[in-house]
Amino acid sequence: MGEQPSDDEYRTCSTCGRDCKPDVSITSDEHGVRIAFVCPEHGVQSIVDPFADQR
């Protein structure tokens, strides 16, 4: 995790180019909230912490 991405590429599957669906089942701990973006065919493509810049 780290900086907030500057574009929407993190929402796209790197293998097939499909739009990935957000999955919040990978969520909070002492480090904050994380959202996984998942391709139905190729699995998790990225994990984003939308509040990383506020900590």
C-alpha positions as a Python dict, from the first residue, in 0.01 Angstrom:
ca = {
    (1, 'M'): (0, 0, 0),
    (2, 'G'): (128, 348, -14),
    (3, 'E'): (33, 648, -217),
    (4, 'Q'): (-311, 683, -364),
    (5, 'P'): (-295, 595, -737),
    (6, 'S'): (-309, 894, -971),
    (7, 'D'): (-520, 718, -1234),
    (8, 'D'): (-783, 440, -1256),
    (9, 'E'): (-547, 171, -1383),
    (10, 'Y'): (-563, -7, -1046),
    (11, 'R'): (-928, -89, -1129),
    (12, 'T'): (-836, -278, -1448),
    (13, 'C'): (-714, -639, -1482),
    (14, 'S'): (-355, -645, -1603),
    (15, 'T'): (-418, -972, -1789),
    (16, 'C'): (-749, -924, -1972),
    (17, 'G'): (-823, -551, -1935),
    (18, 'R'): (-1162, -603, -1767),
    (19, 'D'): (-1295, -364, -1507),
    (20, 'C'): (-1240, -510, -1161),
    (21, 'K'): (-1502, -505, -890),
    (22, 'P'): (-1421, -361, -548),
    (23, 'D'): (-1420, -611, -261),
    (24, 'V'): (-1412, -473, 91),
    (25, 'S'): (-1374, -813, 256),
    (26, 'I'): (-1006, -724, 299),
    (27, 'T'): (-1076, -449, 550),
    (28, 'S'): (-967, -262, 853),
    (29, 'D'): (-693, -332, 1100),
    (30, 'E'): (-466, -93, 1287),
    (31, 'H'): (-332, 25, 949),
    (32, 'G'): (-664, 140, 805),
    (33, 'V'): (-914, 27, 544),
    (34, 'R'): (-811, -162, 233),
    (35, 'I'): (-1015, -231, -79),
    (36, 'A'): (-922, -512, -316),
    (37, 'F'): (-1006, -481, -686),
    (38, 'V'): (-1085, -827, -820),
    (39, 'C'): (-1112, -959, -1176),
    (40, 'P'): (-1372, -1239, -1188),
    (41, 'E'): (-1137, -1449, -1400),
    (42, 'H'): (-786, -1357, -1277),
    (43, 'G'): (-839, -1269, -910),
    (44, 'V'): (-707, -977, -706),
    (45, 'Q'): (-535, -715, -918),
    (46, 'S'): (-466, -442, -662),
    (47, 'I'): (-526, -343, -302),
    (48, 'V'): (-583, 24, -223),
    (49, 'D'): (-595, 213, 106),
    (50, 'P'): (-809, 518, 20),
    (51, 'F'): (-715, 698, 341),
    (52, 'A'): (-338, 638, 342),
    (53, 'D'): (-262, 1005, 277),
    (54, 'Q'): (-463, 1109, 584),
    (55, 'R'): (-254, 913, 836),
}
